[in-house]
């Protein structure tokens, strides 16, 4: 589930098992295309697998 630049409604968090940190560009701009956000999330998820570099 992906939220807006302002996050998700509190009710959405109630049904989530886990939450990744928001993508922060450091620019103060709070919009990212869903395509870009999804690719970053997939990278983070695969990067957290056991046995991968950095774990």
mmCIF file of the N, C-alpha and C atoms, coordinates in Angstrom:
data_MODEL
# 
_entry.id   MODEL 
# 
loop_
_atom_site.group_PDB 
_atom_site.id 
_atom_site.type_symbol 
_atom_site.label_atom_id 
_atom_site.label_alt_id 
_atom_site.label_comp_id 
_atom_site.label_asym_id 
_atom_site.label_entity_id 
_atom_site.label_seq_id 
_atom_site.pdbx_PDB_ins_code 
_atom_site.Cartn_x 
_atom_site.Cartn_y 
_atom_site.Cartn_z 
_atom_site.occupancy 
_atom_site.B_iso_or_equiv 
_atom_site.pdbx_formal_charge 
_atom_site.auth_seq_id 
_atom_site.auth_comp_id 
_atom_site.auth_asym_id 
_atom_site.auth_atom_id 
_atom_site.pdbx_PDB_model_num 
ATOM 1   N N  . UNK A 1 1  ? 0.855  -1.158  0.000   1.00 0.00 ? 1  UNK A N  1 
ATOM 2   C CA . UNK A 1 1  ? 0.000  0.000   0.000   1.00 0.00 ? 1  UNK A CA 1 
ATOM 3   C C  . UNK A 1 1  ? 0.904  1.224   0.000   1.00 0.00 ? 1  UNK A C  1 
ATOM 4   N N  . UNK A 1 2  ? 0.592  2.167   -0.830  1.00 0.00 ? 2  UNK A N  1 
ATOM 5   C CA . UNK A 1 2  ? 1.377  3.395   -0.906  1.00 0.00 ? 2  UNK A CA 1 
ATOM 6   C C  . UNK A 1 2  ? 0.484  4.571   -0.529  1.00 0.00 ? 2  UNK A C  1 
ATOM 7   N N  . UNK A 1 3  ? 1.050  5.501   0.235   1.00 0.00 ? 3  UNK A N  1 
ATOM 8   C CA . UNK A 1 3  ? 0.294  6.660   0.671   1.00 0.00 ? 3  UNK A CA 1 
ATOM 9   C C  . UNK A 1 3  ? 0.566  7.860   -0.221  1.00 0.00 ? 3  UNK A C  1 
ATOM 10  N N  . UNK A 1 4  ? 0.067  8.974   0.199   1.00 0.00 ? 4  UNK A N  1 
ATOM 11  C CA . UNK A 1 4  ? 0.292  10.232  -0.508  1.00 0.00 ? 4  UNK A CA 1 
ATOM 12  C C  . UNK A 1 4  ? 1.541  10.888  0.071   1.00 0.00 ? 4  UNK A C  1 
ATOM 13  N N  . UNK A 1 5  ? 1.858  12.065  -0.392  1.00 0.00 ? 5  UNK A N  1 
ATOM 14  C CA . UNK A 1 5  ? 2.977  12.814  0.168   1.00 0.00 ? 5  UNK A CA 1 
ATOM 15  C C  . UNK A 1 5  ? 2.788  13.146  1.634   1.00 0.00 ? 5  UNK A C  1 
ATOM 16  N N  . UNK A 1 6  ? 1.565  12.991  2.118   1.00 0.00 ? 6  UNK A N  1 
ATOM 17  C CA . UNK A 1 6  ? 1.269  13.286  3.518   1.00 0.00 ? 6  UNK A CA 1 
ATOM 18  C C  . UNK A 1 6  ? 1.032  12.022  4.326   1.00 0.00 ? 6  UNK A C  1 
ATOM 19  N N  . UNK A 1 7  ? 1.319  10.864  3.733   1.00 0.00 ? 7  UNK A N  1 
ATOM 20  C CA . UNK A 1 7  ? 1.190  9.606   4.461   1.00 0.00 ? 7  UNK A CA 1 
ATOM 21  C C  . UNK A 1 7  ? -0.147 8.925   4.223   1.00 0.00 ? 7  UNK A C  1 
ATOM 22  N N  . UNK A 1 8  ? -0.501 8.060   5.154   1.00 0.00 ? 8  UNK A N  1 
ATOM 23  C CA . UNK A 1 8  ? -1.740 7.284   5.072   1.00 0.00 ? 8  UNK A CA 1 
ATOM 24  C C  . UNK A 1 8  ? -2.682 7.695   6.186   1.00 0.00 ? 8  UNK A C  1 
ATOM 25  N N  . UNK A 1 9  ? -3.938 7.391   6.006   1.00 0.00 ? 9  UNK A N  1 
ATOM 26  C CA . UNK A 1 9  ? -4.911 7.617   7.074   1.00 0.00 ? 9  UNK A CA 1 
ATOM 27  C C  . UNK A 1 9  ? -4.582 6.686   8.247   1.00 0.00 ? 9  UNK A C  1 
ATOM 28  N N  . UNK A 1 10 ? -4.830 7.115   9.468   1.00 0.00 ? 10 UNK A N  1 
ATOM 29  C CA . UNK A 1 10 ? -4.543 6.270   10.633  1.00 0.00 ? 10 UNK A CA 1 
ATOM 30  C C  . UNK A 1 10 ? -5.183 4.888   10.541  1.00 0.00 ? 10 UNK A C  1 
ATOM 31  N N  . UNK A 1 11 ? -6.350 4.791   9.929   1.00 0.00 ? 11 UNK A N  1 
ATOM 32  C CA . UNK A 1 11 ? -7.028 3.500   9.801   1.00 0.00 ? 11 UNK A CA 1 
ATOM 33  C C  . UNK A 1 11 ? -6.230 2.531   8.917   1.00 0.00 ? 11 UNK A C  1 
ATOM 34  N N  . UNK A 1 12 ? -5.496 3.051   7.962   1.00 0.00 ? 12 UNK A N  1 
ATOM 35  C CA . UNK A 1 12 ? -4.693 2.197   7.085   1.00 0.00 ? 12 UNK A CA 1 
ATOM 36  C C  . UNK A 1 12 ? -3.563 1.534   7.859   1.00 0.00 ? 12 UNK A C  1 
ATOM 37  N N  . UNK A 1 13 ? -2.971 2.254   8.800   1.00 0.00 ? 13 UNK A N  1 
ATOM 38  C CA . UNK A 1 13 ? -1.884 1.689   9.606   1.00 0.00 ? 13 UNK A CA 1 
ATOM 39  C C  . UNK A 1 13 ? -2.372 0.548   10.491  1.00 0.00 ? 13 UNK A C  1 
ATOM 40  N N  . UNK A 1 14 ? -3.627 0.585   10.862  1.00 0.00 ? 14 UNK A N  1 
ATOM 41  C CA . UNK A 1 14 ? -4.176 -0.451  11.741  1.00 0.00 ? 14 UNK A CA 1 
ATOM 42  C C  . UNK A 1 14 ? -4.178 -1.829  11.088  1.00 0.00 ? 14 UNK A C  1 
ATOM 43  N N  . UNK A 1 15 ? -4.214 -1.901  9.768   1.00 0.00 ? 15 UNK A N  1 
ATOM 44  C CA . UNK A 1 15 ? -4.255 -3.191  9.073   1.00 0.00 ? 15 UNK A CA 1 
ATOM 45  C C  . UNK A 1 15 ? -2.889 -3.592  8.514   1.00 0.00 ? 15 UNK A C  1 
ATOM 46  N N  . UNK A 1 16 ? -1.864 -2.790  8.757   1.00 0.00 ? 16 UNK A N  1 
ATOM 47  C CA . UNK A 1 16 ? -0.525 -3.093  8.253   1.00 0.00 ? 16 UNK A CA 1 
ATOM 48  C C  . UNK A 1 16 ? 0.241  -3.977  9.231   1.00 0.00 ? 16 UNK A C  1 
ATOM 49  N N  . UNK A 1 17 ? 1.007  -4.906  8.682   1.00 0.00 ? 17 UNK A N  1 
ATOM 50  C CA . UNK A 1 17 ? 1.881  -5.736  9.500   1.00 0.00 ? 17 UNK A CA 1 
ATOM 51  C C  . UNK A 1 17 ? 3.200  -5.035  9.785   1.00 0.00 ? 17 UNK A C  1 
ATOM 52  N N  . UNK A 1 18 ? 3.664  -4.225  8.853   1.00 0.00 ? 18 UNK A N  1 
ATOM 53  C CA . UNK A 1 18 ? 4.937  -3.532  8.995   1.00 0.00 ? 18 UNK A CA 1 
ATOM 54  C C  . UNK A 1 18 ? 4.896  -2.267  8.147   1.00 0.00 ? 18 UNK A C  1 
ATOM 55  N N  . UNK A 1 19 ? 5.755  -1.323  8.456   1.00 0.00 ? 19 UNK A N  1 
ATOM 56  C CA . UNK A 1 19 ? 5.796  -0.054  7.736   1.00 0.00 ? 19 UNK A CA 1 
ATOM 57  C C  . UNK A 1 19 ? 7.254  0.283   7.441   1.00 0.00 ? 19 UNK A C  1 
ATOM 58  N N  . UNK A 1 20 ? 7.555  0.600   6.183   1.00 0.00 ? 20 UNK A N  1 
ATOM 59  C CA . UNK A 1 20 ? 8.893  1.059   5.819   1.00 0.00 ? 20 UNK A CA 1 
ATOM 60  C C  . UNK A 1 20 ? 8.973  2.563   6.024   1.00 0.00 ? 20 UNK A C  1 
ATOM 61  N N  . UNK A 1 21 ? 10.172 3.034   6.278   1.00 0.00 ? 21 UNK A N  1 
ATOM 62  C CA . UNK A 1 21 ? 10.377 4.476   6.422   1.00 0.00 ? 21 UNK A CA 1 
ATOM 63  C C  . UNK A 1 21 ? 10.060 5.166   5.102   1.00 0.00 ? 21 UNK A C  1 
ATOM 64  N N  . UNK A 1 22 ? 9.522  6.375   5.144   1.00 0.00 ? 22 UNK A N  1 
ATOM 65  C CA . UNK A 1 22 ? 9.246  7.111   3.905   1.00 0.00 ? 22 UNK A CA 1 
ATOM 66  C C  . UNK A 1 22 ? 10.534 7.402   3.139   1.00 0.00 ? 22 UNK A C  1 
ATOM 67  N N  . UNK A 1 23 ? 10.413 7.557   1.844   1.00 0.00 ? 23 UNK A N  1 
ATOM 68  C CA . UNK A 1 23 ? 11.547 7.930   1.011   1.00 0.00 ? 23 UNK A CA 1 
ATOM 69  C C  . UNK A 1 23 ? 11.743 9.427   1.175   1.00 0.00 ? 23 UNK A C  1 
ATOM 70  N N  . UNK A 1 24 ? 12.918 9.824   1.649   1.00 0.00 ? 24 UNK A N  1 
ATOM 71  C CA . UNK A 1 24 ? 13.205 11.244  1.882   1.00 0.00 ? 24 UNK A CA 1 
ATOM 72  C C  . UNK A 1 24 ? 14.311 11.680  0.939   1.00 0.00 ? 24 UNK A C  1 
ATOM 73  N N  . UNK A 1 25 ? 14.017 12.629  0.082   1.00 0.00 ? 25 UNK A N  1 
ATOM 74  C CA . UNK A 1 25 ? 15.019 13.117  -0.857  1.00 0.00 ? 25 UNK A CA 1 
ATOM 75  C C  . UNK A 1 25 ? 15.883 14.213  -0.257  1.00 0.00 ? 25 UNK A C  1 
ATOM 76  N N  . UNK A 1 26 ? 15.478 14.741  0.887   1.00 0.00 ? 26 UNK A N  1 
ATOM 77  C CA . UNK A 1 26 ? 16.232 15.819  1.508   1.00 0.00 ? 26 UNK A CA 1 
ATOM 78  C C  . UNK A 1 26 ? 15.939 17.177  0.897   1.00 0.00 ? 26 UNK A C  1 
ATOM 79  N N  . UNK A 1 27 ? 15.044 17.220  -0.076  1.00 0.00 ? 27 UNK A N  1 
ATOM 80  C CA . UNK A 1 27 ? 14.759 18.475  -0.766  1.00 0.00 ? 27 UNK A CA 1 
ATOM 81  C C  . UNK A 1 27 ? 13.504 19.169  -0.236  1.00 0.00 ? 27 UNK A C  1 
ATOM 82  N N  . UNK A 1 28 ? 12.739 18.478  0.611   1.00 0.00 ? 28 UNK A N  1 
ATOM 83  C CA . UNK A 1 28 ? 11.493 19.046  1.087   1.00 0.00 ? 28 UNK A CA 1 
ATOM 84  C C  . UNK A 1 28 ? 10.329 18.791  0.147   1.00 0.00 ? 28 UNK A C  1 
ATOM 85  N N  . UNK A 1 29 ? 10.624 18.261  -1.033  1.00 0.00 ? 29 UNK A N  1 
ATOM 86  C CA . UNK A 1 29 ? 9.593  17.940  -2.018  1.00 0.00 ? 29 UNK A CA 1 
ATOM 87  C C  . UNK A 1 29 ? 9.008  16.586  -1.640  1.00 0.00 ? 29 UNK A C  1 
ATOM 88  N N  . UNK A 1 30 ? 7.693  16.516  -1.434  1.00 0.00 ? 30 UNK A N  1 
ATOM 89  C CA . UNK A 1 30 ? 7.099  15.287  -0.907  1.00 0.00 ? 30 UNK A CA 1 
ATOM 90  C C  . UNK A 1 30 ? 6.252  14.538  -1.930  1.00 0.00 ? 30 UNK A C  1 
ATOM 91  N N  . UNK A 1 31 ? 6.706  14.485  -3.166  1.00 0.00 ? 31 UNK A N  1 
ATOM 92  C CA . UNK A 1 31 ? 5.967  13.731  -4.180  1.00 0.00 ? 31 UNK A CA 1 
ATOM 93  C C  . UNK A 1 31 ? 6.932  12.828  -4.934  1.00 0.00 ? 31 UNK A C  1 
ATOM 94  N N  . UNK A 1 32 ? 6.512  11.601  -5.135  1.00 0.00 ? 32 UNK A N  1 
ATOM 95  C CA . UNK A 1 32 ? 7.299  10.640  -5.884  1.00 0.00 ? 32 UNK A CA 1 
ATOM 96  C C  . UNK A 1 32 ? 6.311  9.796   -6.673  1.00 0.00 ? 32 UNK A C  1 
ATOM 97  N N  . UNK A 1 33 ? 6.593  9.534   -7.925  1.00 0.00 ? 33 UNK A N  1 
ATOM 98  C CA . UNK A 1 33 ? 5.656  8.724   -8.707  1.00 0.00 ? 33 UNK A CA 1 
ATOM 99  C C  . UNK A 1 33 ? 5.533  7.339   -8.083  1.00 0.00 ? 33 UNK A C  1 
ATOM 100 N N  . UNK A 1 34 ? 4.386  6.706   -8.260  1.00 0.00 ? 34 UNK A N  1 
ATOM 101 C CA . UNK A 1 34 ? 4.168  5.367   -7.710  1.00 0.00 ? 34 UNK A CA 1 
ATOM 102 C C  . UNK A 1 34 ? 5.197  4.406   -8.290  1.00 0.00 ? 34 UNK A C  1 
ATOM 103 N N  . UNK A 1 35 ? 5.514  4.556   -9.549  1.00 0.00 ? 35 UNK A N  1 
ATOM 104 C CA . UNK A 1 35 ? 6.514  3.687   -10.194 1.00 0.00 ? 35 UNK A CA 1 
ATOM 105 C C  . UNK A 1 35 ? 7.860  3.805   -9.487  1.00 0.00 ? 35 UNK A C  1 
ATOM 106 N N  . UNK A 1 36 ? 8.282  5.016   -9.203  1.00 0.00 ? 36 UNK A N  1 
ATOM 107 C CA . UNK A 1 36 ? 9.560  5.217   -8.522  1.00 0.00 ? 36 UNK A CA 1 
ATOM 108 C C  . UNK A 1 36 ? 9.507  4.714   -7.086  1.00 0.00 ? 36 UNK A C  1 
ATOM 109 N N  . UNK A 1 37 ? 8.424  5.013   -6.396  1.00 0.00 ? 37 UNK A N  1 
ATOM 110 C CA . UNK A 1 37 ? 8.280  4.561   -5.009  1.00 0.00 ? 37 UNK A CA 1 
ATOM 111 C C  . UNK A 1 37 ? 8.276  3.040   -4.933  1.00 0.00 ? 37 UNK A C  1 
ATOM 112 N N  . UNK A 1 38 ? 7.578  2.390   -5.853  1.00 0.00 ? 38 UNK A N  1 
ATOM 113 C CA . UNK A 1 38 ? 7.516  0.925   -5.851  1.00 0.00 ? 38 UNK A CA 1 
ATOM 114 C C  . UNK A 1 38 ? 8.896  0.325   -6.088  1.00 0.00 ? 38 UNK A C  1 
ATOM 115 N N  . UNK A 1 39 ? 9.674  0.906   -6.995  1.00 0.00 ? 39 UNK A N  1 
ATOM 116 C CA . UNK A 1 39 ? 11.006 0.355   -7.259  1.00 0.00 ? 39 UNK A CA 1 
ATOM 117 C C  . UNK A 1 39 ? 11.919 0.508   -6.048  1.00 0.00 ? 39 UNK A C  1 
ATOM 118 N N  . UNK A 1 40 ? 11.802 1.606   -5.326  1.00 0.00 ? 40 UNK A N  1 
ATOM 119 C CA . UNK A 1 40 ? 12.603 1.803   -4.120  1.00 0.00 ? 40 UNK A CA 1 
ATOM 120 C C  . UNK A 1 40 ? 12.181 0.825   -3.041  1.00 0.00 ? 40 UNK A C  1 
ATOM 121 N N  . UNK A 1 41 ? 10.887 0.617   -2.876  1.00 0.00 ? 41 UNK A N  1 
ATOM 122 C CA . UNK A 1 41 ? 10.385 -0.315  -1.864  1.00 0.00 ? 41 UNK A CA 1 
ATOM 123 C C  . UNK A 1 41 ? 10.839 -1.739  -2.170  1.00 0.00 ? 41 UNK A C  1 
ATOM 124 N N  . UNK A 1 42 ? 10.750 -2.151  -3.426  1.00 0.00 ? 42 UNK A N  1 
ATOM 125 C CA . UNK A 1 42 ? 11.205 -3.496  -3.798  1.00 0.00 ? 42 UNK A CA 1 
ATOM 126 C C  . UNK A 1 42 ? 12.689 -3.642  -3.489  1.00 0.00 ? 42 UNK A C  1 
ATOM 127 N N  . UNK A 1 43 ? 13.477 -2.629  -3.789  1.00 0.00 ? 43 UNK A N  1 
ATOM 128 C CA . UNK A 1 43 ? 14.903 -2.666  -3.484  1.00 0.00 ? 43 UNK A CA 1 
ATOM 129 C C  . UNK A 1 43 ? 15.133 -2.793  -1.980  1.00 0.00 ? 43 UNK A C  1 
ATOM 130 N N  . UNK A 1 44 ? 14.407 -2.043  -1.193  1.00 0.00 ? 44 UNK A N  1 
ATOM 131 C CA . UNK A 1 44 ? 14.552 -2.128  0.272   1.00 0.00 ? 44 UNK A CA 1 
ATOM 132 C C  . UNK A 1 44 ? 14.169 -3.503  0.789   1.00 0.00 ? 44 UNK A C  1 
ATOM 133 N N  . UNK A 1 45 ? 13.085 -4.054  0.278   1.00 0.00 ? 45 UNK A N  1 
ATOM 134 C CA . UNK A 1 45 ? 12.632 -5.363  0.745   1.00 0.00 ? 45 UNK A CA 1 
ATOM 135 C C  . UNK A 1 45 ? 13.635 -6.460  0.396   1.00 0.00 ? 45 UNK A C  1 
ATOM 136 N N  . UNK A 1 46 ? 14.129 -6.459  -0.823  1.00 0.00 ? 46 UNK A N  1 
ATOM 137 C CA . UNK A 1 46 ? 15.113 -7.476  -1.195  1.00 0.00 ? 46 UNK A CA 1 
ATOM 138 C C  . UNK A 1 46 ? 16.439 -7.238  -0.498  1.00 0.00 ? 46 UNK A C  1 
ATOM 139 N N  . UNK A 1 47 ? 16.745 -5.997  -0.188  1.00 0.00 ? 47 UNK A N  1 
ATOM 140 C CA . UNK A 1 47 ? 17.974 -5.681  0.527   1.00 0.00 ? 47 UNK A CA 1 
ATOM 141 C C  . UNK A 1 47 ? 17.944 -6.144  1.967   1.00 0.00 ? 47 UNK A C  1 
ATOM 142 N N  . UNK A 1 48 ? 16.752 -6.410  2.511   1.00 0.00 ? 48 UNK A N  1 
ATOM 143 C CA . UNK A 1 48 ? 16.638 -6.840  3.907   1.00 0.00 ? 48 UNK A CA 1 
ATOM 144 C C  . UNK A 1 48 ? 16.677 -8.356  4.047   1.00 0.00 ? 48 UNK A C  1 
ATOM 145 N N  . UNK A 1 49 ? 16.785 -9.089  2.932   1.00 0.00 ? 49 UNK A N  1 
ATOM 146 C CA . UNK A 1 49 ? 16.808 -10.542 3.005   1.00 0.00 ? 49 UNK A CA 1 
ATOM 147 C C  . UNK A 1 49 ? 18.050 -11.014 3.729   1.00 0.00 ? 49 UNK A C  1 
ATOM 148 N N  . UNK A 1 50 ? 17.914 -12.078 4.475   1.00 0.00 ? 50 UNK A N  1 
ATOM 149 C CA . UNK A 1 50 ? 19.025 -12.676 5.195   1.00 0.00 ? 50 UNK A CA 1 
ATOM 150 C C  . UNK A 1 50 ? 20.074 -13.147 4.202   1.00 0.00 ? 50 UNK A C  1 
ATOM 151 N N  . UNK A 1 51 ? 21.311 -12.877 4.496   1.00 0.00 ? 51 UNK A N  1 
ATOM 152 C CA . UNK A 1 51 ? 22.404 -13.315 3.623   1.00 0.00 ? 51 UNK A CA 1 
ATOM 153 C C  . UNK A 1 51 ? 22.788 -12.323 2.557   1.00 0.00 ? 51 UNK A C  1 
ATOM 154 N N  . UNK A 1 52 ? 22.006 -11.251 2.418   1.00 0.00 ? 52 UNK A N  1 
ATOM 155 C CA . UNK A 1 52 ? 22.361 -10.258 1.420   1.00 0.00 ? 52 UNK A CA 1 
ATOM 156 C C  . UNK A 1 52 ? 23.424 -9.330  2.010   1.00 0.00 ? 52 UNK A C  1 
ATOM 157 N N  . UNK A 1 53 ? 24.209 -8.667  1.169   1.00 0.00 ? 53 UNK A N  1 
ATOM 158 C CA . UNK A 1 53 ? 25.253 -7.772  1.678   1.00 0.00 ? 53 UNK A CA 1 
ATOM 159 C C  . UNK A 1 53 ? 24.673 -6.744  2.648   1.00 0.00 ? 53 UNK A C  1 
ATOM 160 N N  . UNK A 1 54 ? 25.370 -6.534  3.729   1.00 0.00 ? 54 UNK A N  1 
ATOM 161 C CA . UNK A 1 54 ? 24.946 -5.544  4.714   1.00 0.00 ? 54 UNK A CA 1 
ATOM 162 C C  . UNK A 1 54 ? 24.024 -6.077  5.782   1.00 0.00 ? 54 UNK A C  1 
ATOM 163 N N  . UNK A 1 55 ? 23.690 -7.378  5.753   1.00 0.00 ? 55 UNK A N  1 
ATOM 164 C CA . UNK A 1 55 ? 22.822 -7.927  6.812   1.00 0.00 ? 55 UNK A CA 1 
ATOM 165 C C  . UNK A 1 55 ? 23.607 -8.818  7.720   1.00 0.00 ? 55 UNK A C  1 
# 
